[in-house]
Amino acid sequence: MSSSVTVLRRAAAACVASATLAATATAAAIVPATAAAPDFSSVTGLPASSNPLDGLGRPTPETQSRIHAFVDQPFVPQDLRNAVLSALAFSTGEGATGEGGVQLVDGGPGFTQFYWPTVSANCIGGQQDAMGSAIAVPGPTDIPAPGAGPGEMVFLFTALGTQTAAPNQGAMRVQWFNIDNFAFGETPLTNHGINPDGPTTVSGRAQTGTGTVVAVLSGAVNTAESRCTFAPTAAIIEAK
């Protein structure tokens, strides 16, 4: 693992731990007066002397449990929950490059994986969280579908652990900008028949041109059983 990724993970760990624990102390102030009082019994009481991070700068198991307990409170917005869980997954190393990501055939095209995993709460069966993994594949390439020619790029997203993708897609999008030729655009990801038995996988082709492309992916996918919204993730791709 590169030193830059390690630093980013430690920063993410510190931010998600401190922000979440601090939010438990102030959330009552933002809950409507008519709402039931939230139950903080499982997320408060962390001793002042306790360190929420371990020796490697990752959230301790106790901190992770407290974060999960906090974001499971009914007053926490779904977008905030997804973002916190995505940051937690990144800081703990879950979903790292090569671990449960999108698999391509041996000898296939080169690809860049997006920097951190993204999470959608209650995506699987309405109860379990799904982790998302995204890649970018510069052309020319025949795979993954729909393929890409010279100066084009395929973006692909997989919601791990889900059922097959519903036919109607397009809410998951990649916003991209080529810093060398100043081209930019927004590419919807749709169902191209990848992983017909699941997990839900969507993809799309962009005419980025060659150069360095900055991409941000966000939005929702429709699985066979539910609609799952994922927190944003990003990548920088070298398209030669």
N, C-alpha and C positions, 0 to 999 in steps of 0.2 A: 504494500500500500504506500502511495506517495505521501511525502510529508504534508503536502498541501491538503490532501483529503483528510489526513489525520487531524490537522488543525481545524478544518471545517467541521469535522465530526465532534471535536471537543467543544467548539463554539456552539454548535447546535445543541449538544447535550446540556451545556450550561444555560443556554437561553430557554430551552423547553422546560428544564427543571425549575429554574427560578421563576419564569413567567407563570407556569402552571400553579406552583405552590403559592405564589403571591396572589394569583387570581382567586384562589379558594378563600382568601381572607377578605376580598373585596367584592366577590360576586353577589353577596346578599344585597349590596347597595344598588345593583342594577336589575334585580329581579322585581317585576311589577308587584305593587302592594297587594294585589288580589291573588297573587300566586302563592301556592303552598310553600312554606319555609323549606329550603333545600336541606338535605341531610348531609352534613359534612363529617359525620362521625368516622368515616373511613378515609378521609383525605386531610384531616387536620391533626395537630398535635405533634408535628415533627420537632424534636428537641432542637434548640438553637445551636447546640454543639455538634449536631449530626451533619456529616458531609453528604449532600445528595449525589455526589459523583464518586466513582471508585478510583483506584490508583492510575487507571489508564484514561481517566477523563470521561468515562461513560456513566450514565445514570445507574445507580445501584438497583438491585432487584426491588428493594423497598420503594425507591423513588419511582420506578416503572409502575409498580402496583398502585401507588398513590396517583400517578398521572392518569392511568387507565380509569381509576375510580372517579377522578374528577371529571374527565371528559364524558363519562357515562351518565353524569347527572342530566336530568331532562331539560334544564334551562340552558345547557351549552349548545350554541348553534352548530348545525351539522358541518358547515364549512370550517368553523374553528376546530371542531373535533378532528376532521380529516387532516387539517394542517398540523395540529399537534402530534397526531399519530404518525404522520409522515416524517416529521422532524425527529420523533423518537426512534422510528425505524432506521433512519439514516445514522443517528448518533450511536446506536448500538451495533451498527454494522449489518443489520438485517437487510436483505435485498441487495447486497453489494454486487458489483460486477461479477458475472459468472456464477452467481448463486441464485438459481431459480429464475433466471432471466429468459429472454426469448432465445431459442436455440435455432441455429442455422446449420445446414449440412456442412460436413467437412469439405474444405476447399472452396466454400462458397464466398460470396462477396464480403469485403471488409465492412464493418459497421461500428458505430459509436453508440454506446449505451448512455441514456440520460443519467445525470449525476447522482440523483437520489431516488429511492423508491417513493411511490405515492400511494396513499391509502384511502379507501372508501369504507365508511362505517356501515355496518348492518347490510352489506351487499349480498352476502351468501345466505340464502334462506331467510332473509330479513333479520338475521341475528349475528352472523359472523362477518368480521371485517375482511375485505379483499385487498391484497397488495397489487399495485400496478407496476409494470415494467415496460419501458419504452426504448426503442432504438431508432437510429437513423442510418439509412444505407444509401450512399451516393451511387449514382449510375456511372456507366451503363451496367445494368443488372436485370436478370429475368425474375429473380426472387428477392424478397417476398413480393407477392402480388400487391399492386398491379404492375410491378416492375418500373424501371426508370431508364431513360436514355441518357446520352451525354449531357451534362449540365442540369440534370434533374436529380431528385432525391426522393426516396421512399421513407415515410415515417410510419412506424408500426407500434401499436400499443396492445398489451395483453393484460387482462384482469385475472390474475392467477387464482385458481381454485373455483372459478365460476363455471356455469353451464355454457352452452354454445351461444353465440351472438344472435340476437334478434335481427331480422332482415332490415328493419328501419333503424338507421344510425345517422351520424352526422353532427351530434352535439359535442363530441370530442374533437378538439381542434389544436393545430399547431400554428402559432404565430412565429414567423421567422424573418430574419434580416441578414443579408449578406453584406458584411462590412467592407468587402473589396469592390463589389460592383454596385452597391447601394440598392440592389433589388430587395423587395420585401413582399410579404403576403401572408395570407391565412389559409391553411389547408385543412378542410374537414376530413376526418377519418371515418371510413365506411366499411361495410361488410363485403370483403372480397373472397369469402369462402375459405379463409385460413382457419385451421383447427375446427372443422365442421362438427366435431364431437365435443368441443370445449377444450380449453377455456375460451371465453369471449376474446376475440382478437379483431382489431380493426386497423385499417391502414389507408394511406393516401399518398399521392404523388405531387411534388412541388417543383416548379421550374425555378430553382434557386440560382442556377449558373454555378461556375466554379469559384472557389475561394473559401473564406472562413464564414460559416453560417452560425448565427446565434439563434437558438430555437427555444420556445417556451410552450409546453403542452399543458392543457387543462380542459376540463369539461366532464362530460358524462358518457357512459356507454349503456346500451340496453342489452341485458342478458335475456335468456329465455324466461327468467322469473322476476326480474326487477330492473329498475333504473339505478345506476350507481354513479355518483358524482365523486370525482377524484381531485385532490389538491394538486396545485401546479408542480411541475418539475421542469428541468431545463438541461440544455446541453450546448456545447460548442463543437461544431463538426467541420473538419477540413475536407472540402470537396475539391479534388484535383481534376 
